[in-house]
């Protein structure tokens, strides 16, 4: 993920210009769509050479450079938040599995990459819209299929087999509950 020029332009809601009393300095205040403001300036050497349009253009460009780090911060915050949500979903699923007698789930730190990738994918799926539990399972199965997984009576990462690699309607109620729980966590935390 990265911040694009178009995102920077789209973030600007309004621009306001002020010419300082020195008669050669222009200040541009950009108000962003979230209400935050940034400021840029331009100045000419000789007040006799001052050109209002040029001053506004250069001050606007200077202010626009301040938008990049703001959007970069927002992007990084969103990525960090999604990582936190994925971790919480994983740990809640682990606790739920333990409540069902399944002690095979590792902690987030000890989980293999494929498991963390799966949790992150689920978070991305649910933050992209209001998808129901069945759609969550279909998305999970599509990811597993793309990675080469298939049905197996016991979860086996080496063989890429999983007992939940079934149509949603064929899952036991306690397995369908995981999709409800995952979805609820994502929506509550986002």
Backbone as CSV, one residue per row, in Angstrom:
resi,resn,N_x,N_y,N_z,CA_x,CA_y,CA_z,C_x,C_y,C_z
1,UNK,0.837,-1.175,0.000,0.000,0.000,0.000,0.878,1.232,0.000
2,UNK,0.403,2.244,-0.711,1.144,3.498,-0.727,0.180,4.643,-0.946
3,UNK,0.625,5.840,-0.632,-0.154,7.041,-0.857,0.111,7.482,-2.292
4,UNK,-0.960,7.789,-3.016,-0.822,8.207,-4.414,-1.054,9.712,-4.545
5,UNK,-0.607,10.250,-5.661,-0.823,11.670,-5.959,-2.320,11.977,-5.966
6,UNK,-3.119,11.070,-6.527,-4.566,11.292,-6.580,-5.172,11.347,-5.179
7,UNK,-4.685,10.498,-4.279,-5.191,10.527,-2.904,-4.848,11.853,-2.227
8,UNK,-3.660,12.364,-2.508,-3.260,13.659,-1.948,-4.198,14.745,-2.460
9,UNK,-4.451,14.737,-3.757,-5.335,15.755,-4.351,-6.760,15.616,-3.799
10,UNK,-7.230,14.379,-3.677,-8.587,14.139,-3.188,-8.754,14.518,-1.717
11,UNK,-7.660,14.563,-0.976,-7.728,14.891,0.453,-7.954,16.380,0.699
12,UNK,-7.724,17.209,-0.310,-7.859,18.661,-0.153,-9.313,19.074,-0.381
13,UNK,-9.875,19.688,0.638,-11.273,20.150,0.548,-11.335,21.620,0.134
14,UNK,-10.408,22.430,0.671,-10.490,23.877,0.450,-9.106,24.497,0.631
15,UNK,-8.857,25.579,-0.088,-7.604,26.318,0.096,-7.922,27.790,0.361
16,UNK,-7.154,28.360,1.295,-7.317,29.766,1.666,-5.941,30.426,1.581
17,UNK,-5.906,31.637,1.013,-4.636,32.331,0.822,-4.625,33.635,1.608
18,UNK,-3.458,33.937,2.167,-3.239,35.189,2.888,-1.917,35.772,2.415
19,UNK,-1.937,37.061,2.090,-0.692,37.758,1.754,-0.270,38.512,3.010
20,UNK,0.932,38.239,3.477,1.417,38.867,4.704,1.724,40.339,4.467
21,UNK,1.761,41.131,5.541,1.999,42.573,5.414,3.336,42.939,4.744
22,UNK,4.276,42.006,4.680,5.555,42.332,4.023,5.383,42.511,2.516
23,UNK,4.205,42.112,1.992,3.916,42.322,0.581,4.633,41.380,-0.368
24,UNK,5.279,40.366,0.150,5.982,39.422,-0.725,5.790,37.961,-0.332
25,UNK,5.107,37.721,0.789,4.917,36.354,1.277,3.445,35.955,1.189
26,UNK,3.222,34.793,0.590,1.877,34.229,0.485,1.810,32.978,1.351
27,UNK,0.749,32.863,2.129,0.498,31.681,2.952,-0.735,30.987,2.386
28,UNK,-0.611,29.680,2.188,-1.735,28.874,1.732,-2.094,27.898,2.848
29,UNK,-3.349,27.941,3.245,-3.848,26.978,4.231,-4.778,26.029,3.491
30,UNK,-4.406,24.731,3.504,-5.252,23.700,2.907,-6.041,23.034,4.014
31,UNK,-7.348,22.976,3.848,-8.209,22.245,4.776,-8.486,20.904,4.128
32,UNK,-8.171,19.831,4.846,-8.353,18.490,4.323,-9.771,17.999,4.601
33,UNK,-10.154,16.951,3.934,-11.515,16.424,4.066,-11.841,15.991,5.495
34,UNK,-10.811,15.666,6.290,-11.056,15.263,7.686,-11.025,16.459,8.641
35,UNK,-10.864,17.687,8.095,-10.863,18.888,8.912,-9.478,19.370,9.321
36,UNK,-8.468,18.539,9.189,-7.099,18.915,9.534,-6.595,19.952,8.530
37,UNK,-5.720,20.849,8.971,-5.173,21.856,8.060,-3.652,21.765,8.000
38,UNK,-3.133,22.117,6.833,-1.686,22.225,6.630,-1.412,23.579,5.986
39,UNK,-0.186,24.056,6.143,0.173,25.383,5.644,1.421,25.292,4.785
40,UNK,1.425,26.086,3.721,2.591,26.238,2.865,2.813,27.713,2.602
41,UNK,4.037,28.069,2.292,4.345,29.479,2.032,5.171,29.628,0.766
42,UNK,5.131,30.834,0.237,6.046,31.213,-0.843,6.379,32.679,-0.629
43,UNK,7.528,33.064,-1.112,7.955,34.442,-0.929,8.861,34.840,-2.075
44,UNK,8.739,36.105,-2.505,9.661,36.604,-3.521,10.675,37.523,-2.838
45,UNK,11.773,37.744,-3.501,12.847,38.547,-2.913,12.457,40.023,-2.844
46,UNK,11.868,40.529,-3.905,11.554,41.958,-4.013,10.042,42.152,-4.067
47,UNK,9.484,42.882,-3.109,8.035,43.117,-3.135,7.544,43.745,-4.440
48,UNK,8.394,44.451,-5.118,8.003,45.068,-6.385,7.764,44.000,-7.461
49,UNK,8.356,42.826,-7.276,8.208,41.728,-8.234,7.084,40.769,-7.843
50,UNK,6.363,41.066,-6.764,5.314,40.169,-6.268,4.242,39.941,-7.329
51,UNK,3.876,38.672,-7.482,2.811,38.280,-8.406,1.872,37.386,-7.610
52,UNK,0.622,37.858,-7.418,-0.342,37.142,-6.575,-0.565,35.713,-7.061
53,UNK,-0.811,35.517,-8.334,-1.090,34.177,-8.878,0.110,33.248,-8.675
54,UNK,1.316,33.750,-8.928,2.520,32.934,-8.735,2.721,32.601,-7.258
55,UNK,2.490,33.579,-6.386,2.630,33.350,-4.948,1.669,32.276,-4.466
56,UNK,0.415,32.343,-4.940,-0.572,31.334,-4.551,-0.201,29.960,-5.084
57,UNK,0.275,29.902,-6.313,0.659,28.613,-6.914,1.772,27.951,-6.107
58,UNK,2.830,28.710,-5.786,3.959,28.125,-5.072,3.631,27.816,-3.619
59,UNK,2.807,28.646,-2.989,2.394,28.368,-1.607,1.505,27.122,-1.568
60,UNK,0.627,26.971,-2.572,-0.234,25.798,-2.653,0.614,24.534,-2.819
61,UNK,1.600,24.589,-3.720,2.500,23.435,-3.902,3.240,23.100,-2.615
62,UNK,3.683,24.121,-1.896,4.393,23.905,-0.641,3.465,23.269,0.396
63,UNK,2.225,23.746,0.477,1.264,23.167,1.421,0.920,21.732,1.038
64,UNK,0.808,21.483,-0.265,0.466,20.141,-0.726,1.512,19.115,-0.288
65,UNK,2.768,19.527,-0.217,3.831,18.623,0.250,3.608,18.176,1.690
66,UNK,2.870,18.969,2.458,2.587,18.626,3.851,1.475,17.584,3.983
67,UNK,0.719,17.373,2.899,-0.375,16.407,2.937,0.166,14.978,2.911
68,UNK,1.255,14.744,2.182,1.819,13.398,2.046,2.063,12.720,3.396
69,UNK,2.786,13.364,4.320,3.027,12.675,5.601,1.749,12.440,6.406
70,UNK,0.766,13.336,6.275,-0.504,13.147,6.986,-1.184,11.872,6.486
71,UNK,-1.245,11.719,5.160,-1.881,10.526,4.592,-1.042,9.280,4.850
72,UNK,0.269,9.426,4.859,1.138,8.295,5.189,0.899,7.819,6.606
73,UNK,0.730,8.760,7.518,0.430,8.409,8.913,-0.903,7.668,8.997
74,UNK,-1.914,8.192,8.284,-3.226,7.533,8.276,-3.123,6.107,7.734
75,UNK,-2.363,5.939,6.655,-2.217,4.624,6.042,-1.535,3.651,7.004
76,UNK,-0.467,4.101,7.630,0.248,3.235,8.564,-0.624,2.911,9.777
77,UNK,-1.389,3.888,10.246,-2.294,3.637,11.369,-3.332,2.589,11.003
78,UNK,-3.867,2.671,9.776,-4.863,1.695,9.319,-4.243,0.305,9.229
79,UNK,-3.018,0.231,8.710,-2.344,-1.070,8.618,-2.097,-1.650,9.999
80,UNK,-1.643,-0.808,10.926,-1.398,-1.278,12.288,-2.698,-1.721,12.946
81,UNK,-3.775,-0.983,12.700,-5.063,-1.344,13.286,-5.540,-2.684,12.735
82,UNK,-5.366,-2.906,11.431,-5.777,-4.182,10.857,-4.958,-5.331,11.436
83,UNK,-3.690,-5.087,11.691,-2.841,-6.123,12.291,-3.324,-6.451,13.707
84,UNK,-3.691,-5.432,14.459,-4.196,-5.644,15.813,-5.506,-6.430,15.768
85,UNK,-6.402,-6.062,14.847,-7.685,-6.765,14.731,-7.446,-8.230,14.360
86,UNK,-6.523,-8.482,13.426,-6.226,-9.861,13.023,-5.707,-10.662,14.213
87,UNK,-4.869,-10.040,15.001,-4.322,-10.729,16.174,-5.433,-11.060,17.181
88,UNK,-6.313,-10.106,17.433,-7.413,-10.339,18.371,-8.316,-11.456,17.840
89,UNK,-8.638,-11.416,16.550,-9.472,-12.472,15.964,-8.815,-13.842,16.140
90,UNK,-7.515,-13.897,15.888,-6.792,-15.162,16.033,-6.850,-15.658,17.479
91,UNK,-6.573,-14.764,18.421,-6.529,-15.176,19.833,-7.910,-15.563,20.344
92,UNK,-8.953,-14.873,19.906,-10.306,-15.248,20.312,-10.655,-16.611,19.715
93,UNK,-10.296,-16.826,18.458,-10.532,-18.131,17.830,-9.784,-19.227,18.589
94,UNK,-8.555,-18.929,18.989,-7.762,-19.902,19.747,-8.460,-20.251,21.064
95,UNK,-8.965,-19.227,21.763,-9.664,-19.459,23.029,-10.962,-20.240,22.796
96,UNK,-11.665,-19.913,21.711,-12.902,-20.633,21.386,-12.590,-22.105,21.095
97,UNK,-11.533,-22.347,20.332,-11.125,-23.736,20.041,-10.785,-24.479,21.331
98,UNK,-10.082,-23.808,22.248,-9.751,-24.436,23.519,-11.014,-24.785,24.296
99,UNK,-12.025,-23.891,24.230,-13.289,-24.162,24.918,-13.985,-25.390,24.335
100,UNK,-13.708,-25.687,23.060,-14.280,-26.859,22.401,-13.409,-28.107,22.583
101,UNK,-12.261,-27.940,23.279,-11.362,-29.068,23.511,-10.237,-29.183,22.501
102,UNK,-10.144,-28.236,21.590,-9.084,-28.232,20.572,-7.933,-27.375,21.084
103,UNK,-6.860,-28.006,21.508,-5.706,-27.287,22.054,-4.595,-27.109,21.016
104,UNK,-4.916,-27.299,19.754,-3.883,-27.280,18.711,-3.525,-25.886,18.202
105,UNK,-4.314,-24.884,18.580,-4.073,-23.552,18.022,-2.918,-22.849,18.745
106,UNK,-1.895,-22.421,18.016,-0.784,-21.692,18.641,-1.157,-20.230,18.897
107,UNK,-0.369,-19.583,19.721,-0.549,-18.149,19.942,-0.228,-17.410,18.647
108,UNK,-0.605,-16.145,18.565,-0.322,-15.323,17.379,1.177,-15.308,17.079
109,UNK,1.989,-15.154,18.101,3.441,-15.091,17.906,4.000,-16.407,17.375
110,UNK,3.396,-17.514,17.783,3.883,-18.830,17.367,3.174,-19.375,16.132
111,UNK,2.141,-18.689,15.680,1.355,-19.163,14.539,2.195,-19.126,13.263
112,UNK,2.027,-20.130,12.407,2.745,-20.111,11.132,2.235,-18.953,10.256
113,UNK,3.058,-18.546,9.312,2.708,-17.421,8.450,1.355,-17.598,7.785
114,UNK,1.062,-18.821,7.310,-0.195,-19.026,6.589,-1.398,-18.726,7.466
115,UNK,-1.267,-18.958,8.774,-2.382,-18.692,9.676,-2.550,-17.193,9.890
116,UNK,-1.446,-16.483,10.040,-1.533,-15.027,10.212,-2.029,-14.365,8.929
117,UNK,-1.570,-14.868,7.781,-2.040,-14.343,6.489,-3.547,-14.555,6.359
118,UNK,-4.018,-15.708,6.792,-5.445,-16.013,6.731,-6.244,-15.040,7.602
119,UNK,-5.773,-14.771,8.803,-6.470,-13.832,9.693,-6.476,-12.427,9.099
120,UNK,-5.338,-11.999,8.558,-5.276,-10.677,7.927,-6.231,-10.590,6.736
121,UNK,-6.299,-11.680,5.967,-7.213,-11.717,4.824,-8.662,-11.600,5.256
122,UNK,-9.007,-12.264,6.346,-10.369,-12.169,6.877,-10.700,-10.756,7.334
123,UNK,-9.738,-10.103,7.959,-9.951,-8.715,8.400,-10.141,-7.812,7.180
124,UNK,-9.293,-7.971,6.183,-9.429,-7.160,4.966,-10.788,-7.386,4.310
125,UNK,-11.228,-8.640,4.280,-12.524,-8.966,3.688,-13.648,-8.248,4.426
126,UNK,-13.653,-8.328,5.745,-14.750,-7.737,6.509,-14.676,-6.219,6.585
127,UNK,-13.502,-5.643,6.449,-13.436,-4.178,6.440,-13.791,-3.618,5.063
128,UNK,-13.887,-4.478,4.060,-14.251,-4.000,2.712,-15.756,-3.897,2.525
129,UNK,-16.537,-4.364,3.480,-17.991,-4.291,3.361,-18.665,-5.046,4.487
130,UNK,-19.986,-5.053,4.444,-20.764,-5.722,5.475,-21.125,-7.120,4.986
131,UNK,-20.181,-8.040,5.098,-20.359,-9.410,4.628,-20.812,-10.301,5.773
132,UNK,-21.694,-11.216,5.481,-22.203,-12.132,6.493,-21.256,-13.286,6.767
133,UNK,-21.587,-14.097,7.767,-20.736,-15.233,8.139,-20.534,-16.240,7.007
134,UNK,-21.567,-16.524,6.231,-21.422,-17.478,5.121,-20.450,-16.932,4.080
135,UNK,-20.557,-15.644,3.779,-19.636,-15.020,2.815,-18.205,-15.054,3.343
136,UNK,-18.053,-14.915,4.659,-16.735,-15.000,5.277,-16.120,-16.372,5.027
137,UNK,-16.923,-17.407,5.194,-16.424,-18.770,4.973,-16.089,-18.993,3.501
138,UNK,-16.921,-18.485,2.603,-16.652,-18.618,1.166,-15.327,-17.921,0.822
139,UNK,-15.110,-16.749,1.393,-13.853,-16.022,1.161,-12.664,-16.820,1.695
140,UNK,-12.815,-17.381,2.883,-11.751,-18.206,3.488,-11.451,-19.407,2.595
141,UNK,-12.505,-20.065,2.101,-12.305,-21.238,1.232,-11.608,-20.842,-0.071
142,UNK,-11.955,-19.691,-0.632,-11.314,-19.237,-1.866,-9.820,-19.011,-1.633
143,UNK,-9.487,-18.436,-0.487,-8.076,-18.231,-0.153,-7.373,-19.579,-0.006
144,UNK,-8.007,-20.498,0.695,-7.411,-21.822,0.883,-7.240,-22.539,-0.462
145,UNK,-8.245,-22.454,-1.314,-8.154,-23.098,-2.629,-6.990,-22.517,-3.431
146,UNK,-6.843,-21.200,-3.386,-5.738,-20.547,-4.105,-4.380,-21.001,-3.584
147,UNK,-4.328,-21.372,-2.311,-3.081,-21.832,-1.696,-2.885,-23.345,-1.835
148,UNK,-3.848,-24.035,-2.456,-3.704,-25.468,-2.690,-4.277,-26.368,-1.610
149,UNK,-5.100,-25.848,-0.720,-5.687,-26.664,0.334,-6.863,-27.470,-0.214
150,UNK,-7.215,-28.517,0.538,-8.367,-29.352,0.194,-8.961,-29.900,1.489
151,UNK,-10.067,-30.624,1.344,-10.696,-31.217,2.508,-9.836,-32.358,3.048
152,UNK,-9.784,-32.447,4.361,-9.160,-33.562,5.061,-9.824,-33.693,6.416
153,UNK,-9.959,-34.885,6.960,-10.678,-35.072,8.227,-9.979,-34.421,9.426
154,UNK,-8.661,-34.166,9.286,-7.878,-33.533,10.351,-7.057,-32.420,9.719
155,UNK,-6.970,-31.283,10.418,-6.171,-30.177,9.874,-4.707,-30.600,9.839
156,UNK,-4.128,-30.498,8.640,-2.737,-30.884,8.432,-2.120,-29.865,7.478
157,UNK,-1.320,-28.951,8.035,-0.741,-27.877,7.230,0.230,-28.404,6.177
158,UNK,0.950,-29.472,6.482,1.902,-30.025,5.514,1.188,-30.601,4.292
159,UNK,0.079,-31.296,4.526,-0.707,-31.862,3.420,-1.689,-30.839,2.842
160,UNK,-1.809,-29.697,3.531,-2.774,-28.659,3.168,-4.196,-29.233,3.137
161,UNK,-4.544,-29.875,4.240,-5.882,-30.435,4.400,-6.553,-29.795,5.611
162,UNK,-7.866,-29.558,5.481,-8.594,-28.904,6.568,-10.008,-29.474,6.649
163,UNK,-10.476,-29.818,7.864,-11.811,-30.394,8.001,-12.941,-29.385,7.745
164,UNK,-12.631,-28.106,7.737,-13.653,-27.085,7.472,-13.703,-26.679,5.997
165,UNK,-12.942,-27.363,5.176,-12.964,-27.087,3.738,-14.211,-27.758,3.152
166,UNK,-15.356,-27.216,3.527,-16.678,-27.738,3.147,-17.586,-26.548,2.863
167,UNK,-18.671,-26.759,2.130,-19.659,-25.680,1.998,-20.140,-25.253,3.390
168,UNK,-20.432,-23.979,3.540,-20.815,-23.413,4.827,-21.950,-24.197,5.491
169,UNK,-22.945,-24.575,4.695,-24.116,-25.269,5.224,-23.768,-26.635,5.814
170,UNK,-22.660,-27.222,5.387,-22.263,-28.543,5.882,-21.383,-28.482,7.129
171,UNK,-20.990,-27.294,7.533,-20.161,-27.168,8.732,-20.983,-27.406,9.988
172,UNK,-20.374,-28.010,11.000,-21.067,-28.118,12.292,-21.312,-26.711,12.857
173,UNK,-22.340,-26.573,13.667,-22.711,-25.270,14.233,-21.543,-24.593,14.948
174,UNK,-20.738,-25.368,15.689,-19.615,-24.748,16.417,-18.553,-24.191,15.477
175,UNK,-18.448,-24.738,14.256,-17.514,-24.189,13.272,-18.105,-22.954,12.583
176,UNK,-19.411,-22.974,12.315,-20.070,-21.791,11.728,-19.996,-20.617,12.703
177,UNK,-20.022,-20.918,13.995,-19.951,-19.857,15.009,-18.668,-19.043,14.871
178,UNK,-17.579,-19.680,14.439,-16.307,-18.963,14.278,-16.445,-17.798,13.299
179,UNK,-17.240,-18.007,12.234,-17.427,-16.937,11.249,-18.228,-15.778,11.846
180,UNK,-19.210,-16.090,12.687,-19.962,-15.032,13.372,-19.060,-14.247,14.316
181,UNK,-18.255,-14.978,15.070,-17.371,-14.347,16.054,-16.335,-13.474,15.361
182,UNK,-15.694,-14.005,14.322,-14.665,-13.256,13.588,-15.254,-11.953,13.054
183,UNK,-16.409,-12.076,12.387,-17.067,-10.914,11.796,-17.396,-9.878,12.872
184,UNK,-17.942,-10.324,14.008,-18.317,-9.408,15.078,-17.107,-8.663,15.628
185,UNK,-15.987,-9.341,15.774,-14.778,-8.690,16.285,-14.315,-7.615,15.316
186,UNK,-14.247,-7.953,14.028,-13.781,-6.982,13.031,-14.674,-5.745,13.047
187,UNK,-15.975,-5.940,13.021,-16.896,-4.801,12.978,-16.853,-3.983,14.277
188,UNK,-16.641,-4.634,15.392,-16.563,-3.903,16.662,-15.282,-3.097,16.767
189,UNK,-14.194,-3.614,16.219,-12.893,-2.953,16.392,-12.533,-1.960,15.294
190,UNK,-13.189,-2.072,14.159,-12.797,-1.163,13.077,-13.332,0.208,13.326
